[in-house]
């Protein structure tokens, strides 16, 4: 009997928390359109610094949250409010540990 080994590719992004992204850069790095980023902000998935979208700056933490939210939406078929809640709960668990 032959043994077949499954191999998985693990990918990730290392982000320095001090890095800042404009809205345009953030969209490019995440590979999404501006409308989706605006929706993520509205749903509380990410929080920009600045009053208006043209002034927004996103920290490295926002990139990590956005990428995790996108995986939750894609893999688990959550909507953005559900992804925001899941992210908050995961961060609470990390703080408790």
N, C-alpha and C positions, 0 to 999 in steps of 0.2 A: 504494500500500500504506500503510495507516494505521499509525502508530506508537502503541502503547499503553504508557503509562508506569505502572509499578507504584509505588504509594506505600505506605510503611510508617510506622506510628506507633510512635515510640519513647517509652516511658514509663520513669520511674525515680523513686527516692526519694532525696533528699539527707538524710543523717542525720548529725547532730553526734555524734561519738564520746562526748561528755560526757553525752548524754541517757541516762537510766536508765528502764527499764520494769518494772513489776510483771508477774507472770504474766498477770493479767487484761488489762492494757494491751497486753502483747506479743501475746496471742491476738487482741485486737481489731485491732491494727495489721496483723498478718499475715493476718487473716481466716480463722483456723483455730480448731478446738476445742482445749481443754486437753489432751485425750488425744494429739493429734498433737504438741504441744509436748513433752509428757512423753516421747514416743517419740523425738523429735529429740534430747533431752538424753541418753536412754539410749544412743543410737547414736553420740553424740559429734559430732553436727552443730553443736550449740550448747552453751555452758557458762554456767550461771547462777551468780550469786554468792549464797551462802546455803545453809543446810543442808537445809531442807525446802521443798517447793513453795510453801507459804504465805509463806515468807520470801524466795523467789527474787527477784532483781533481774537484769535483762538489760541489757547495754550496747548502744550503737548498732551495734557490730561484730556482735553476735549477730543483730540484725535483718537486716543485710545478708546474713549467712551463711544465715539461715533462708529469706529470700526467694529467694536463689540456689538453695538446695537444693530448694525447692518448684518452681522452674522446671525444674531437672534432672529431678525426679521426673515432672513433668507432660510436659515436652517430649521428654525422652530415655527416659522410662519406667524410670528407675533406681529401685532401692529405696533406702531411707534409708541403709543402710551404704555402698552404692555412691556415693550423693551425698556422704556425709561424706568418703570417700576422694578423690573428685574435687575437693571443696573444698580439702582439705589439699594436694593436688598443685598446684592452681591458685595457692594462696598460696605454695607453695615456688617456683613459677616466677616469681611476682612478686618475691619476695625475691632471687632470682638475677639478675633484670634490674636 
